[in-house]
Amino acid sequence: MDSCIFCKIIKGDIPSSTIYEDENVKVILDIAPAAKGHAILLVKEHVANVFELQADLAAKIFAVVPKVASAIKEELGCDGMNILQNNGVEAGQTVFHLHIHFIPRWKDDEVNIKWAPLSYAEGEAAALAEAIKARLN
């Protein structure tokens, strides 16, 4: 896609600090990081979100995730890492090209990725699980 910023980065039209690349993905350092070492895995095929992702490509993409996460953790010595992938405006997606964030975390850092936990009424979780399970068949 000519107007997609991530497609332009993948093609090399926009410079980036690349930390990993293969035939399916390019992993770059985020230019506006939430933490030092924040990286983004860009899928080379223009896929808007996980709902458009084919299973064979997903397997190839997610095989890279632990390799990249481990390298970042080893280099930075961070205590943990958020690995995030947003789908849709309501979920915080701002670039509509599938990408995965690797955000290194340290004890007592200032990164704010939190939510208020909810709860289910009696039997509600089981009913929802069954309804979703039925859609998987």
C-alpha positions in Angstrom: 0.0 0.0 0.0 1.5 3.3 -1.1 0.1 5.3 1.8 1.0 2.9 4.6 3.9 4.2 6.7 4.9 0.6 7.7 4.9 -0.5 4.1 7.2 2.4 3.3 9.6 1.4 6.2 9.6 -2.2 5.0 10.5 -1.1 1.4 13.2 1.1 2.8 11.6 4.4 1.6 11.7 5.6 5.3 14.8 4.8 7.3 14.6 2.7 10.4 16.9 1.1 13.0 16.4 -2.6 12.1 17.2 -5.2 14.6 15.9 -8.3 12.7 14.6 -9.1 9.3 13.6 -12.2 7.3 11.3 -12.9 4.4 8.2 -12.4 6.5 9.0 -9.7 9.1 11.1 -6.6 9.8 11.7 -5.7 13.4 12.6 -2.0 14.1 13.2 0.2 17.1 10.1 2.4 17.7 10.8 6.1 16.9 8.5 7.1 19.8 9.3 4.4 22.4 7.3 3.8 25.5 10.7 2.5 27.0 14.3 2.3 25.9 14.5 -0.7 23.5 10.8 -0.6 22.5 10.7 -2.5 19.2 8.0 -3.2 16.6 7.7 -6.3 14.5 6.2 -5.3 11.1 4.7 -8.0 9.0 6.0 -7.6 5.4 2.7 -8.6 3.8 0.2 -5.7 4.2 -2.3 -7.2 6.6 -4.4 -4.7 8.5 -5.0 -6.7 11.7 -5.1 -10.2 13.2 -8.6 -10.7 11.7 -7.0 -10.8 8.2 -4.1 -12.9 9.2 -3.8 -16.4 7.7 -2.7 -19.2 10.0 0.5 -20.1 8.0 1.8 -16.6 8.1 0.8 -16.3 11.8 3.0 -19.3 12.6 6.0 -17.8 10.8 5.5 -14.4 12.5 5.0 -15.8 16.0 8.1 -18.0 15.7 10.2 -14.8 15.6 8.6 -13.3 18.8 10.5 -15.3 21.5 13.8 -14.8 19.6 13.4 -11.0 19.4 12.0 -10.7 23.0 14.9 -12.8 24.4 17.5 -10.7 22.5 16.0 -7.4 23.8 15.8 -8.8 27.3 19.4 -10.1 27.2 20.8 -6.8 25.9 18.9 -4.5 28.2 18.7 -6.6 31.3 15.0 -5.6 31.7 12.9 -7.3 34.4 10.0 -8.1 32.0 8.3 -7.2 28.8 4.9 -6.3 27.4 4.3 -7.9 24.0 1.2 -6.2 22.5 -0.7 -6.4 19.3 -3.7 -4.0 18.9 -6.6 -4.6 16.5 -9.0 -1.8 15.6 -9.3 1.8 16.7 -11.1 0.9 19.9 -8.2 -1.3 20.9 -5.7 1.4 20.4 -4.5 0.5 16.8 -3.3 3.7 15.1 -1.5 2.2 12.1 -3.6 -0.3 10.2 -0.8 -2.7 9.3 -0.3 -5.7 11.5 2.5 -5.1 14.0 3.6 -6.4 17.4 5.2 -4.2 20.1 8.0 -5.4 22.4 8.1 -3.0 25.4 10.9 -3.7 27.9 9.8 -3.2 31.5 11.8 -2.6 34.7 10.6 -2.7 38.3 9.0 0.6 39.2 9.2 2.1 35.7 6.8 4.8 34.5 5.3 2.8 31.6 1.5 2.7 32.1 -0.1 -0.4 30.5 -2.8 -1.3 33.0 -6.5 -2.0 33.1 -9.1 -2.3 35.9 -10.1 -5.9 36.3 -13.7 -6.8 35.8 -15.6 -9.9 37.0 -18.3 -12.3 35.7 -21.6 -13.1 37.2 -22.3 -16.6 38.3 -22.2 -18.9 35.2 -21.5 -16.0 32.8 -17.9 -17.0 32.1 -18.9 -20.6 31.4 -21.7 -19.5 29.0 -19.4 -17.1 27.1 -16.7 -19.8 26.8 -19.2 -22.2 25.3 -20.5 -19.6 22.9 -17.0 -18.7 21.7 -16.0 -22.4 21.5 -19.0 -23.1 19.2 -17.6 -20.5 16.8 -14.3 -22.2 16.6 -15.8 -25.4 15.1 
